[in-house]
C-alpha cells in the first residue's frame, strides 16, 4: 500500500494519536493504542501486534508490513509535534487492543497491586515474558497499553497479555483455583524469600509507596522479605518483582509449608 502524505498538524489521524497517547479512556473506547519507535514497530510486525496504521517521517523507508496496514508519511516537524519522545525515532503506529485473558490464578503467577509507575509495569511485563511468568494487574496499576508502559515492555505486550482482576475477584479466584497467596512485605512475620517455595503461590508485589494492601495481607498464607543491606530501606518494584520471578523458577518441586 502506497503511503499517504500528511503535512497538517490538525489532521484527524494525528489528533487521534494525541488523544490515544494521553487518555486511557480514548484507548478503551477506540480499541486502539499507540506504540513509538522503529524497534517496537519491528516487534509488533513480528508478533502480530494488531497493526492498524503506521506513521513514518518521510526520510524513513517503509518496512515490510502486514497487508492492509495503512501507512502515512509526515515531515520531521509534524512527527515532533505528535511524538511523546524528546528525540523522536520517526515511527509511530496504532495497534488494536486485545481483550485480557480470563482471570485465572495459577501457581507461580505474579499479582501487581496498584503499581502506578508505567516504567515499572512495563519492565515487569518484560521480565515476566522472559521468564514465562503469568501476570495479573489489579485496580490502580498503570495501563499496560499506555505508551510509556509499551515502550518499557520492549515488545512484551505483543507476545503475552496480562490478566486483570479486582481485589474481590482475585481473592475469590485464590479459593476457587486452590492457589494460596504470598506477598512481598516488610513485616516481622515475613520469611526470607530464599527459604520459601514460591512456585506453588500466587505472589503479590505492591507499590513502593504503599506496599501490599491490607486486604491482601490478611488473605496471604505467607509474607516474604528480600534480604538486603540494613542501610537500604526498599527496592524498586520492578527490581523486587524480578527477584521474586527468578525465585519462582528455582524450586520446581517445592510445596508451600
Secondary structure as GFF3:
##gff-version 3
##sequence-region A 1 257
A	DSSP	beta_strand	4	6	.	.	.	ID=ss1
A	DSSP	alpha_helix	12	22	.	.	.	ID=ss2
A	DSSP	alpha_helix	24	30	.	.	.	ID=ss3
A	DSSP	beta_strand	32	36	.	.	.	ID=ss4
A	DSSP	alpha_helix	38	46	.	.	.	ID=ss5
A	DSSP	beta_strand	51	57	.	.	.	ID=ss6
A	DSSP	beta_strand	70	74	.	.	.	ID=ss7
A	DSSP	alpha_helix	76	82	.	.	.	ID=ss8
A	DSSP	beta_strand	91	96	.	.	.	ID=ss9
A	DSSP	beta_strand	110	113	.	.	.	ID=ss10
A	DSSP	alpha_helix	118	131	.	.	.	ID=ss11
A	DSSP	beta_strand	135	137	.	.	.	ID=ss12
A	DSSP	alpha_helix	147	153	.	.	.	ID=ss13
A	DSSP	alpha_helix	156	159	.	.	.	ID=ss14
A	DSSP	beta_strand	163	164	.	.	.	ID=ss15
A	DSSP	alpha_helix	167	176	.	.	.	ID=ss16
A	DSSP	beta_strand	181	184	.	.	.	ID=ss17
A	DSSP	beta_strand	191	192	.	.	.	ID=ss18
A	DSSP	three_ten_helix	193	195	.	.	.	ID=ss19
A	DSSP	three_ten_helix	198	200	.	.	.	ID=ss20
A	DSSP	beta_strand	202	206	.	.	.	ID=ss21
A	DSSP	alpha_helix	214	219	.	.	.	ID=ss22
A	DSSP	beta_strand	222	225	.	.	.	ID=ss23
A	DSSP	alpha_helix	237	250	.	.	.	ID=ss24
###
